[in-house]
Amino acid sequence: MTEAGNATNAKSMTIIVTKGTLDWAYPPFILGTTAAAMGVDVTMFFTFYGLELLKKKLDLQVSPLGNPAMKMPMAGMHMGMPNLVGMLPGVSAGATTMMKNMIKKKGVASIEDLREAAIESDVNIIACQMTMDLFEFKKEDMIDGVKLGGAATYMEQALQSHINLYI
């Protein structure tokens, strides 16, 4: 805080992105693009299942399994989905369709649009080389503008950053 009580603006931020579902794709891209728009230097490090978000062709799903907080607006209220229901065939597809319809209806930007905004905002997007090798992904599988790097590449950025997030 400054003497006047105003928060100082952080100059750099890193985000480790580990999840590859539709609902988990939004937080890192929204935070990253918002910070970049505010003049913060942003590095996003995509590892393990987060690499799915960098593929040229996205087929993101929502998984209600293991997500007891997932409540969807239905019939004028918010209905929770019991964990057991998430195991039934077709439930993930149905939840994904519902989420995509809500996103479209509410005018929320798509993940493709947010990725493009991140690249246009000069967000440093790093795909974990070890995970790429582990899952046998090729750089050609990924969108343009992605750099390859490992834990040391991320750490170089994180050690200098004011904000480090793990999503």
PyMOL CGO cylinders between C-alpha atoms (Angstrom):
from pymol import cmd
from pymol.cgo import CYLINDER

trace = [
    CYLINDER, 0.00, 0.00, 0.00, 1.14, 3.52, -0.68, 0.3, 1, 1, 1, 1, 1, 1,
    CYLINDER, 1.14, 3.52, -0.68, 1.10, 6.25, 1.93, 0.3, 1, 1, 1, 1, 1, 1,
    CYLINDER, 1.10, 6.25, 1.93, -2.25, 7.47, 0.62, 0.3, 1, 1, 1, 1, 1, 1,
    CYLINDER, -2.25, 7.47, 0.62, -3.69, 4.00, 1.25, 0.3, 1, 1, 1, 1, 1, 1,
    CYLINDER, -3.69, 4.00, 1.25, -3.99, 3.08, -2.43, 0.3, 1, 1, 1, 1, 1, 1,
    CYLINDER, -3.99, 3.08, -2.43, -2.86, -0.37, -3.54, 0.3, 1, 1, 1, 1, 1, 1,
    CYLINDER, -2.86, -0.37, -3.54, 0.20, -0.41, -5.75, 0.3, 1, 1, 1, 1, 1, 1,
    CYLINDER, 0.20, -0.41, -5.75, -0.20, -1.96, -9.20, 0.3, 1, 1, 1, 1, 1, 1,
    CYLINDER, -0.20, -1.96, -9.20, 1.69, -5.24, -9.61, 0.3, 1, 1, 1, 1, 1, 1,
    CYLINDER, 1.69, -5.24, -9.61, 3.96, -5.28, -12.63, 0.3, 1, 1, 1, 1, 1, 1,
    CYLINDER, 3.96, -5.28, -12.63, 4.04, -9.01, -13.36, 0.3, 1, 1, 1, 1, 1, 1,
    CYLINDER, 4.04, -9.01, -13.36, 2.00, -12.16, -12.78, 0.3, 1, 1, 1, 1, 1, 1,
    CYLINDER, 2.00, -12.16, -12.78, 2.32, -15.86, -13.52, 0.3, 1, 1, 1, 1, 1, 1,
    CYLINDER, 2.32, -15.86, -13.52, -0.43, -18.44, -13.71, 0.3, 1, 1, 1, 1, 1, 1,
    CYLINDER, -0.43, -18.44, -13.71, 0.07, -22.20, -13.67, 0.3, 1, 1, 1, 1, 1, 1,
    CYLINDER, 0.07, -22.20, -13.67, -2.81, -23.77, -15.65, 0.3, 1, 1, 1, 1, 1, 1,
    CYLINDER, -2.81, -23.77, -15.65, -3.41, -27.45, -14.85, 0.3, 1, 1, 1, 1, 1, 1,
    CYLINDER, -3.41, -27.45, -14.85, -7.07, -28.11, -15.70, 0.3, 1, 1, 1, 1, 1, 1,
    CYLINDER, -7.07, -28.11, -15.70, -8.49, -28.73, -19.16, 0.3, 1, 1, 1, 1, 1, 1,
    CYLINDER, -8.49, -28.73, -19.16, -12.26, -28.68, -18.75, 0.3, 1, 1, 1, 1, 1, 1,
    CYLINDER, -12.26, -28.68, -18.75, -14.56, -25.93, -20.03, 0.3, 1, 1, 1, 1, 1, 1,
    CYLINDER, -14.56, -25.93, -20.03, -15.39, -24.59, -16.58, 0.3, 1, 1, 1, 1, 1, 1,
    CYLINDER, -15.39, -24.59, -16.58, -11.74, -24.58, -15.46, 0.3, 1, 1, 1, 1, 1, 1,
    CYLINDER, -11.74, -24.58, -15.46, -10.62, -22.87, -18.68, 0.3, 1, 1, 1, 1, 1, 1,
    CYLINDER, -10.62, -22.87, -18.68, -12.26, -19.56, -17.84, 0.3, 1, 1, 1, 1, 1, 1,
    CYLINDER, -12.26, -19.56, -17.84, -10.48, -18.46, -14.63, 0.3, 1, 1, 1, 1, 1, 1,
    CYLINDER, -10.48, -18.46, -14.63, -6.90, -18.44, -15.95, 0.3, 1, 1, 1, 1, 1, 1,
    CYLINDER, -6.90, -18.44, -15.95, -7.80, -16.78, -19.26, 0.3, 1, 1, 1, 1, 1, 1,
    CYLINDER, -7.80, -16.78, -19.26, -10.04, -14.16, -17.67, 0.3, 1, 1, 1, 1, 1, 1,
    CYLINDER, -10.04, -14.16, -17.67, -7.49, -13.32, -14.98, 0.3, 1, 1, 1, 1, 1, 1,
    CYLINDER, -7.49, -13.32, -14.98, -4.62, -13.33, -17.47, 0.3, 1, 1, 1, 1, 1, 1,
    CYLINDER, -4.62, -13.33, -17.47, -6.29, -11.14, -20.08, 0.3, 1, 1, 1, 1, 1, 1,
    CYLINDER, -6.29, -11.14, -20.08, -7.66, -8.75, -17.45, 0.3, 1, 1, 1, 1, 1, 1,
    CYLINDER, -7.66, -8.75, -17.45, -4.22, -8.34, -15.88, 0.3, 1, 1, 1, 1, 1, 1,
    CYLINDER, -4.22, -8.34, -15.88, -2.65, -7.79, -19.32, 0.3, 1, 1, 1, 1, 1, 1,
    CYLINDER, -2.65, -7.79, -19.32, -5.28, -5.13, -20.07, 0.3, 1, 1, 1, 1, 1, 1,
    CYLINDER, -5.28, -5.13, -20.07, -4.24, -3.43, -16.82, 0.3, 1, 1, 1, 1, 1, 1,
    CYLINDER, -4.24, -3.43, -16.82, -0.62, -3.28, -17.93, 0.3, 1, 1, 1, 1, 1, 1,
    CYLINDER, -0.62, -3.28, -17.93, 0.64, -6.31, -16.02, 0.3, 1, 1, 1, 1, 1, 1,
    CYLINDER, 0.64, -6.31, -16.02, 3.18, -8.59, -17.72, 0.3, 1, 1, 1, 1, 1, 1,
    CYLINDER, 3.18, -8.59, -17.72, 1.53, -12.02, -17.68, 0.3, 1, 1, 1, 1, 1, 1,
    CYLINDER, 1.53, -12.02, -17.68, 3.03, -15.48, -18.11, 0.3, 1, 1, 1, 1, 1, 1,
    CYLINDER, 3.03, -15.48, -18.11, 0.70, -18.48, -18.33, 0.3, 1, 1, 1, 1, 1, 1,
    CYLINDER, 0.70, -18.48, -18.33, 2.34, -21.90, -17.89, 0.3, 1, 1, 1, 1, 1, 1,
    CYLINDER, 2.34, -21.90, -17.89, 0.16, -24.77, -19.19, 0.3, 1, 1, 1, 1, 1, 1,
    CYLINDER, 0.16, -24.77, -19.19, 0.94, -28.20, -17.81, 0.3, 1, 1, 1, 1, 1, 1,
    CYLINDER, 0.94, -28.20, -17.81, -0.71, -31.61, -17.62, 0.3, 1, 1, 1, 1, 1, 1,
    CYLINDER, -0.71, -31.61, -17.62, -4.41, -31.36, -18.50, 0.3, 1, 1, 1, 1, 1, 1,
    CYLINDER, -4.41, -31.36, -18.50, -4.15, -27.60, -18.95, 0.3, 1, 1, 1, 1, 1, 1,
    CYLINDER, -4.15, -27.60, -18.95, -2.36, -28.31, -22.25, 0.3, 1, 1, 1, 1, 1, 1,
    CYLINDER, -2.36, -28.31, -22.25, -5.77, -29.23, -23.72, 0.3, 1, 1, 1, 1, 1, 1,
    CYLINDER, -5.77, -29.23, -23.72, -6.60, -25.51, -23.66, 0.3, 1, 1, 1, 1, 1, 1,
    CYLINDER, -6.60, -25.51, -23.66, -3.80, -24.78, -26.14, 0.3, 1, 1, 1, 1, 1, 1,
    CYLINDER, -3.80, -24.78, -26.14, -4.83, -27.28, -28.79, 0.3, 1, 1, 1, 1, 1, 1,
    CYLINDER, -4.83, -27.28, -28.79, -5.85, -25.83, -32.16, 0.3, 1, 1, 1, 1, 1, 1,
    CYLINDER, -5.85, -25.83, -32.16, -9.16, -27.68, -32.07, 0.3, 1, 1, 1, 1, 1, 1,
    CYLINDER, -9.16, -27.68, -32.07, -10.93, -27.47, -28.75, 0.3, 1, 1, 1, 1, 1, 1,
    CYLINDER, -10.93, -27.47, -28.75, -13.47, -30.01, -27.57, 0.3, 1, 1, 1, 1, 1, 1,
    CYLINDER, -13.47, -30.01, -27.57, -13.83, -28.90, -23.96, 0.3, 1, 1, 1, 1, 1, 1,
    CYLINDER, -13.83, -28.90, -23.96, -16.25, -30.69, -21.68, 0.3, 1, 1, 1, 1, 1, 1,
    CYLINDER, -16.25, -30.69, -21.68, -17.68, -30.07, -18.21, 0.3, 1, 1, 1, 1, 1, 1,
    CYLINDER, -17.68, -30.07, -18.21, -17.35, -32.82, -15.65, 0.3, 1, 1, 1, 1, 1, 1,
    CYLINDER, -17.35, -32.82, -15.65, -19.94, -32.80, -12.88, 0.3, 1, 1, 1, 1, 1, 1,
    CYLINDER, -19.94, -32.80, -12.88, -18.18, -35.75, -11.27, 0.3, 1, 1, 1, 1, 1, 1,
    CYLINDER, -18.18, -35.75, -11.27, -16.35, -34.65, -8.14, 0.3, 1, 1, 1, 1, 1, 1,
    CYLINDER, -16.35, -34.65, -8.14, -17.83, -31.16, -8.35, 0.3, 1, 1, 1, 1, 1, 1,
    CYLINDER, -17.83, -31.16, -8.35, -20.52, -30.95, -5.65, 0.3, 1, 1, 1, 1, 1, 1,
    CYLINDER, -20.52, -30.95, -5.65, -20.63, -27.15, -5.93, 0.3, 1, 1, 1, 1, 1, 1,
    CYLINDER, -20.63, -27.15, -5.93, -21.85, -27.35, -9.52, 0.3, 1, 1, 1, 1, 1, 1,
    CYLINDER, -21.85, -27.35, -9.52, -25.33, -25.89, -9.56, 0.3, 1, 1, 1, 1, 1, 1,
    CYLINDER, -25.33, -25.89, -9.56, -27.04, -25.08, -12.85, 0.3, 1, 1, 1, 1, 1, 1,
    CYLINDER, -27.04, -25.08, -12.85, -29.98, -22.68, -13.25, 0.3, 1, 1, 1, 1, 1, 1,
    CYLINDER, -29.98, -22.68, -13.25, -33.04, -24.79, -14.02, 0.3, 1, 1, 1, 1, 1, 1,
    CYLINDER, -33.04, -24.79, -14.02, -36.75, -24.13, -13.64, 0.3, 1, 1, 1, 1, 1, 1,
    CYLINDER, -36.75, -24.13, -13.64, -36.16, -20.80, -11.90, 0.3, 1, 1, 1, 1, 1, 1,
    CYLINDER, -36.16, -20.80, -11.90, -33.75, -22.17, -9.29, 0.3, 1, 1, 1, 1, 1, 1,
    CYLINDER, -33.75, -22.17, -9.29, -30.24, -23.56, -9.04, 0.3, 1, 1, 1, 1, 1, 1,
    CYLINDER, -30.24, -23.56, -9.04, -30.21, -27.33, -9.03, 0.3, 1, 1, 1, 1, 1, 1,
    CYLINDER, -30.21, -27.33, -9.03, -27.24, -29.25, -7.67, 0.3, 1, 1, 1, 1, 1, 1,
    CYLINDER, -27.24, -29.25, -7.67, -26.07, -32.40, -9.33, 0.3, 1, 1, 1, 1, 1, 1,
    CYLINDER, -26.07, -32.40, -9.33, -25.35, -35.27, -6.95, 0.3, 1, 1, 1, 1, 1, 1,
    CYLINDER, -25.35, -35.27, -6.95, -21.93, -36.82, -7.44, 0.3, 1, 1, 1, 1, 1, 1,
    CYLINDER, -21.93, -36.82, -7.44, -23.45, -40.20, -8.24, 0.3, 1, 1, 1, 1, 1, 1,
    CYLINDER, -23.45, -40.20, -8.24, -25.35, -38.75, -11.21, 0.3, 1, 1, 1, 1, 1, 1,
    CYLINDER, -25.35, -38.75, -11.21, -22.06, -37.61, -12.79, 0.3, 1, 1, 1, 1, 1, 1,
    CYLINDER, -22.06, -37.61, -12.79, -21.12, -41.25, -13.37, 0.3, 1, 1, 1, 1, 1, 1,
    CYLINDER, -21.12, -41.25, -13.37, -24.13, -41.98, -15.57, 0.3, 1, 1, 1, 1, 1, 1,
    CYLINDER, -24.13, -41.98, -15.57, -23.60, -42.11, -19.34, 0.3, 1, 1, 1, 1, 1, 1,
    CYLINDER, -23.60, -42.11, -19.34, -24.50, -38.86, -21.09, 0.3, 1, 1, 1, 1, 1, 1,
    CYLINDER, -24.50, -38.86, -21.09, -24.50, -36.67, -17.97, 0.3, 1, 1, 1, 1, 1, 1,
    CYLINDER, -24.50, -36.67, -17.97, -21.17, -35.00, -18.79, 0.3, 1, 1, 1, 1, 1, 1,
    CYLINDER, -21.17, -35.00, -18.79, -22.35, -34.34, -22.36, 0.3, 1, 1, 1, 1, 1, 1,
    CYLINDER, -22.35, -34.34, -22.36, -25.61, -32.90, -21.06, 0.3, 1, 1, 1, 1, 1, 1,
    CYLINDER, -25.61, -32.90, -21.06, -23.85, -30.69, -18.50, 0.3, 1, 1, 1, 1, 1, 1,
    CYLINDER, -23.85, -30.69, -18.50, -21.46, -29.51, -21.22, 0.3, 1, 1, 1, 1, 1, 1,
    CYLINDER, -21.46, -29.51, -21.22, -24.34, -28.61, -23.53, 0.3, 1, 1, 1, 1, 1, 1,
    CYLINDER, -24.34, -28.61, -23.53, -26.11, -26.74, -20.74, 0.3, 1, 1, 1, 1, 1, 1,
    CYLINDER, -26.11, -26.74, -20.74, -22.93, -24.80, -19.87, 0.3, 1, 1, 1, 1, 1, 1,
    CYLINDER, -22.93, -24.80, -19.87, -22.22, -23.92, -23.51, 0.3, 1, 1, 1, 1, 1, 1,
    CYLINDER, -22.22, -23.92, -23.51, -25.81, -22.73, -23.94, 0.3, 1, 1, 1, 1, 1, 1,
    CYLINDER, -25.81, -22.73, -23.94, -25.56, -20.57, -20.81, 0.3, 1, 1, 1, 1, 1, 1,
    CYLINDER, -25.56, -20.57, -20.81, -22.26, -19.10, -22.01, 0.3, 1, 1, 1, 1, 1, 1,
    CYLINDER, -22.26, -19.10, -22.01, -23.77, -18.23, -25.38, 0.3, 1, 1, 1, 1, 1, 1,
    CYLINDER, -23.77, -18.23, -25.38, -27.03, -16.91, -23.91, 0.3, 1, 1, 1, 1, 1, 1,
    CYLINDER, -27.03, -16.91, -23.91, -25.21, -14.64, -21.45, 0.3, 1, 1, 1, 1, 1, 1,
    CYLINDER, -25.21, -14.64, -21.45, -22.78, -13.36, -24.09, 0.3, 1, 1, 1, 1, 1, 1,
    CYLINDER, -22.78, -13.36, -24.09, -19.68, -14.68, -22.33, 0.3, 1, 1, 1, 1, 1, 1,
    CYLINDER, -19.68, -14.68, -22.33, -16.59, -14.78, -24.52, 0.3, 1, 1, 1, 1, 1, 1,
    CYLINDER, -16.59, -14.78, -24.52, -15.56, -18.19, -25.82, 0.3, 1, 1, 1, 1, 1, 1,
    CYLINDER, -15.56, -18.19, -25.82, -12.29, -19.80, -24.76, 0.3, 1, 1, 1, 1, 1, 1,
    CYLINDER, -12.29, -19.80, -24.76, -11.10, -19.38, -28.36, 0.3, 1, 1, 1, 1, 1, 1,
    CYLINDER, -11.10, -19.38, -28.36, -11.78, -15.63, -28.10, 0.3, 1, 1, 1, 1, 1, 1,
    CYLINDER, -11.78, -15.63, -28.10, -10.01, -15.41, -24.73, 0.3, 1, 1, 1, 1, 1, 1,
    CYLINDER, -10.01, -15.41, -24.73, -6.97, -17.28, -26.08, 0.3, 1, 1, 1, 1, 1, 1,
    CYLINDER, -6.97, -17.28, -26.08, -6.81, -14.88, -29.01, 0.3, 1, 1, 1, 1, 1, 1,
    CYLINDER, -6.81, -14.88, -29.01, -7.11, -11.91, -26.64, 0.3, 1, 1, 1, 1, 1, 1,
    CYLINDER, -7.11, -11.91, -26.64, -4.26, -13.32, -24.54, 0.3, 1, 1, 1, 1, 1, 1,
    CYLINDER, -4.26, -13.32, -24.54, -2.01, -13.63, -27.59, 0.3, 1, 1, 1, 1, 1, 1,
    CYLINDER, -2.01, -13.63, -27.59, -2.96, -10.15, -28.85, 0.3, 1, 1, 1, 1, 1, 1,
    CYLINDER, -2.96, -10.15, -28.85, -2.21, -8.77, -25.36, 0.3, 1, 1, 1, 1, 1, 1,
    CYLINDER, -2.21, -8.77, -25.36, 1.32, -10.26, -25.47, 0.3, 1, 1, 1, 1, 1, 1,
    CYLINDER, 1.32, -10.26, -25.47, 0.64, -12.75, -22.70, 0.3, 1, 1, 1, 1, 1, 1,
    CYLINDER, 0.64, -12.75, -22.70, 3.62, -15.11, -22.54, 0.3, 1, 1, 1, 1, 1, 1,
    CYLINDER, 3.62, -15.11, -22.54, 2.04, -18.54, -23.15, 0.3, 1, 1, 1, 1, 1, 1,
    CYLINDER, 2.04, -18.54, -23.15, 4.28, -21.48, -22.27, 0.3, 1, 1, 1, 1, 1, 1,
    CYLINDER, 4.28, -21.48, -22.27, 3.44, -25.15, -22.87, 0.3, 1, 1, 1, 1, 1, 1,
    CYLINDER, 3.44, -25.15, -22.87, 5.26, -27.52, -20.52, 0.3, 1, 1, 1, 1, 1, 1,
    CYLINDER, 5.26, -27.52, -20.52, 7.76, -29.45, -22.64, 0.3, 1, 1, 1, 1, 1, 1,
    CYLINDER, 7.76, -29.45, -22.64, 7.86, -32.42, -20.25, 0.3, 1, 1, 1, 1, 1, 1,
    CYLINDER, 7.86, -32.42, -20.25, 4.08, -32.78, -20.35, 0.3, 1, 1, 1, 1, 1, 1,
    CYLINDER, 4.08, -32.78, -20.35, 4.08, -32.36, -24.13, 0.3, 1, 1, 1, 1, 1, 1,
    CYLINDER, 4.08, -32.36, -24.13, 6.51, -35.28, -24.33, 0.3, 1, 1, 1, 1, 1, 1,
    CYLINDER, 6.51, -35.28, -24.33, 4.59, -37.31, -21.74, 0.3, 1, 1, 1, 1, 1, 1,
    CYLINDER, 4.59, -37.31, -21.74, 1.28, -37.00, -23.60, 0.3, 1, 1, 1, 1, 1, 1,
    CYLINDER, 1.28, -37.00, -23.60, 2.97, -37.20, -27.01, 0.3, 1, 1, 1, 1, 1, 1,
    CYLINDER, 2.97, -37.20, -27.01, 1.69, -33.79, -28.14, 0.3, 1, 1, 1, 1, 1, 1,
    CYLINDER, 1.69, -33.79, -28.14, 3.51, -31.95, -30.91, 0.3, 1, 1, 1, 1, 1, 1,
    CYLINDER, 3.51, -31.95, -30.91, 4.00, -28.20, -31.16, 0.3, 1, 1, 1, 1, 1, 1,
    CYLINDER, 4.00, -28.20, -31.16, 1.96, -28.38, -34.40, 0.3, 1, 1, 1, 1, 1, 1,
    CYLINDER, 1.96, -28.38, -34.40, -1.02, -29.55, -32.28, 0.3, 1, 1, 1, 1, 1, 1,
    CYLINDER, -1.02, -29.55, -32.28, -1.00, -26.22, -30.45, 0.3, 1, 1, 1, 1, 1, 1,
    CYLINDER, -1.00, -26.22, -30.45, -2.21, -22.76, -31.42, 0.3, 1, 1, 1, 1, 1, 1,
    CYLINDER, -2.21, -22.76, -31.42, 0.29, -20.27, -32.83, 0.3, 1, 1, 1, 1, 1, 1,
    CYLINDER, 0.29, -20.27, -32.83, 2.10, -18.10, -30.32, 0.3, 1, 1, 1, 1, 1, 1,
    CYLINDER, 2.10, -18.10, -30.32, 2.86, -20.87, -27.81, 0.3, 1, 1, 1, 1, 1, 1,
    CYLINDER, 2.86, -20.87, -27.81, 6.41, -21.23, -26.52, 0.3, 1, 1, 1, 1, 1, 1,
    CYLINDER, 6.41, -21.23, -26.52, 7.80, -24.48, -25.12, 0.3, 1, 1, 1, 1, 1, 1,
    CYLINDER, 7.80, -24.48, -25.12, 9.52, -24.56, -21.76, 0.3, 1, 1, 1, 1, 1, 1,
    CYLINDER, 9.52, -24.56, -21.76, 9.90, -26.47, -18.56, 0.3, 1, 1, 1, 1, 1, 1,
    CYLINDER, 9.90, -26.47, -18.56, 9.72, -25.88, -14.85, 0.3, 1, 1, 1, 1, 1, 1,
    CYLINDER, 9.72, -25.88, -14.85, 12.90, -23.79, -14.92, 0.3, 1, 1, 1, 1, 1, 1,
    CYLINDER, 12.90, -23.79, -14.92, 11.40, -21.54, -17.61, 0.3, 1, 1, 1, 1, 1, 1,
    CYLINDER, 11.40, -21.54, -17.61, 8.34, -20.99, -15.42, 0.3, 1, 1, 1, 1, 1, 1,
    CYLINDER, 8.34, -20.99, -15.42, 10.44, -20.46, -12.29, 0.3, 1, 1, 1, 1, 1, 1,
    CYLINDER, 10.44, -20.46, -12.29, 12.53, -17.76, -13.97, 0.3, 1, 1, 1, 1, 1, 1,
    CYLINDER, 12.53, -17.76, -13.97, 9.31, -15.79, -14.45, 0.3, 1, 1, 1, 1, 1, 1,
    CYLINDER, 9.31, -15.79, -14.45, 7.70, -16.70, -11.12, 0.3, 1, 1, 1, 1, 1, 1,
    CYLINDER, 7.70, -16.70, -11.12, 10.72, -15.64, -9.05, 0.3, 1, 1, 1, 1, 1, 1,
    CYLINDER, 10.72, -15.64, -9.05, 10.46, -12.14, -10.54, 0.3, 1, 1, 1, 1, 1, 1,
    CYLINDER, 10.46, -12.14, -10.54, 6.67, -11.85, -10.41, 0.3, 1, 1, 1, 1, 1, 1,
    CYLINDER, 6.67, -11.85, -10.41, 4.56, -9.97, -7.93, 0.3, 1, 1, 1, 1, 1, 1,
    CYLINDER, 4.56, -9.97, -7.93, 1.62, -12.39, -8.26, 0.3, 1, 1, 1, 1, 1, 1,
    CYLINDER, 1.62, -12.39, -8.26, 1.80, -16.18, -8.78, 0.3, 1, 1, 1, 1, 1, 1,
    CYLINDER, 1.80, -16.18, -8.78, -1.42, -18.16, -9.20, 0.3, 1, 1, 1, 1, 1, 1,
    CYLINDER, -1.42, -18.16, -9.20, -2.07, -21.89, -9.45, 0.3, 1, 1, 1, 1, 1, 1,
    CYLINDER, -2.07, -21.89, -9.45, -5.34, -22.77, -11.19, 0.3, 1, 1, 1, 1, 1, 1,
]
cmd.load_cgo(trace, "trace")
